[in-house]
Amino acid sequence: MFAVYGKSLQKERTRKYRCCKYKISDETAMRAFKKDTGAYQISPEFSSEEQCLEFIELAKSDPEVRCLYIAKLDRVKNEKGQVIINEKTDKPKMKYFRFKDIPIG
C-alpha cells in the first residue's frame, strides 16, 4: 500500500489555532505550510505507486495542497532487524515509511 504525504494550508490553519488557542495570521499558517518538516498523510491508501502519481498530478492544480513524498506501508523492525509483532493482534506492526521524494517543479 502507498500514500502521499504532504501539507494542506487548511489543516495548517486549524493545527496552529488548536495549539495556540488564539487567532493566527495567514502568514503564520503559510510559513508552517512551506516547511518541509511535519508532513502528514493527505491522500487515501493506494495499491500502486502509479495511483499516487495520478493523485499528485491532480493535487498540483490546487495551490493549497503541497505533496512532499510517497510513503509505502511496511513492517516495523527493531534495532536488531526483527519484525515487531503487535501483542493484541499477533500480527506484524505496520507503518508508512518514506519511499520516494516528489520532485518540485
C-alpha positions as CSV (number, residue, x, y, z in Angstrom):
1,M,0.0,0.0,0.0
2,F,1.1,3.5,-0.8
3,A,0.0,7.0,0.3
4,V,1.0,10.6,-0.4
5,Y,2.4,12.7,2.4
6,G,2.4,16.5,2.4
7,K,0.7,19.5,3.8
8,S,-2.6,21.3,3.4
9,L,-2.9,25.0,4.1
10,Q,-6.4,24.5,5.6
11,K,-5.1,21.9,8.1
12,E,-2.1,24.1,9.0
13,R,-4.5,26.9,9.9
14,T,-6.5,24.6,12.2
15,R,-3.4,22.9,13.7
16,K,-1.9,26.3,14.6
17,Y,-5.2,27.5,16.0
18,R,-5.5,24.4,18.2
19,C,-2.1,24.7,19.7
20,C,-2.2,28.5,20.3
21,K,-5.9,28.9,21.2
22,Y,-6.0,32.3,19.5
23,K,-6.5,33.6,16.0
24,I,-3.4,33.3,14.0
25,S,-2.4,35.2,10.9
26,D,-2.4,33.7,7.4
27,E,1.3,34.5,7.3
28,T,2.0,32.1,10.3
29,A,0.0,29.3,8.6
30,M,1.7,29.9,5.3
31,R,5.1,29.7,7.0
32,A,4.2,26.3,8.5
33,F,2.8,25.2,5.1
34,K,6.0,25.9,3.3
35,K,8.2,24.0,5.7
36,D,9.4,20.6,4.6
37,T,9.0,19.1,8.1
38,G,5.9,17.8,9.8
39,A,4.3,16.1,6.8
40,Y,1.1,14.0,7.2
41,Q,-0.9,11.7,5.0
42,I,-3.0,13.8,2.6
43,S,-4.3,11.0,0.4
44,P,-6.2,7.8,0.8
45,E,-4.3,4.5,0.6
46,F,-3.4,3.4,-2.9
47,S,-2.5,-0.1,-4.2
48,S,0.2,1.2,-6.6
49,E,2.8,3.9,-7.0
50,E,1.2,5.0,-10.3
51,Q,-2.1,5.8,-8.5
52,C,-0.1,8.1,-6.1
53,L,1.5,9.8,-9.1
54,E,-2.0,10.5,-10.5
55,F,-3.1,11.9,-7.2
56,I,0.0,14.2,-7.2
57,E,-0.8,15.4,-10.7
58,L,-4.4,16.3,-9.6
59,A,-3.1,18.0,-6.4
60,K,-0.8,20.2,-8.4
61,S,-3.8,22.2,-9.6
62,D,-4.7,23.1,-6.0
63,P,-2.3,25.7,-4.6
64,E,-3.5,24.9,-1.0
65,V,-2.1,21.3,-1.1
66,R,1.6,20.5,-1.1
67,C,2.8,17.0,-1.8
68,L,6.2,16.1,-0.3
69,Y,6.7,12.4,-0.7
70,I,5.2,9.0,-1.4
71,A,5.2,6.6,1.6
72,K,5.0,2.8,1.5
73,L,3.4,0.6,4.1
74,D,5.9,-1.8,5.6
75,R,6.6,-3.9,8.7
76,V,8.2,-2.1,11.7
77,K,11.6,-3.6,12.7
78,N,13.6,-3.2,15.9
79,E,17.3,-2.3,16.2
80,K,18.2,-6.0,15.5
81,G,16.2,-6.0,12.3
82,Q,13.5,-8.3,13.7
83,V,9.9,-7.6,12.8
84,I,7.9,-6.3,15.8
85,I,4.7,-8.2,16.5
86,N,1.6,-6.4,17.8
87,E,0.7,-8.0,21.2
88,K,-3.1,-7.5,20.8
89,T,-3.5,-8.8,17.2
90,D,-0.4,-11.1,16.9
91,K,0.2,-9.6,13.5
92,P,3.3,-7.6,12.4
93,K,3.2,-3.9,13.3
94,M,2.8,-1.8,10.2
95,K,3.8,1.8,9.5
96,Y,4.3,4.1,6.5
97,F,7.9,4.8,5.6
98,R,9.2,7.4,3.1
99,F,9.5,5.7,-0.2
100,K,10.1,8.3,-2.9
101,D,10.5,12.1,-2.8
102,I,8.4,14.2,-5.2
103,P,10.5,16.5,-7.4
104,I,9.4,20.1,-7.0
105,G,8.7,21.8,-10.3
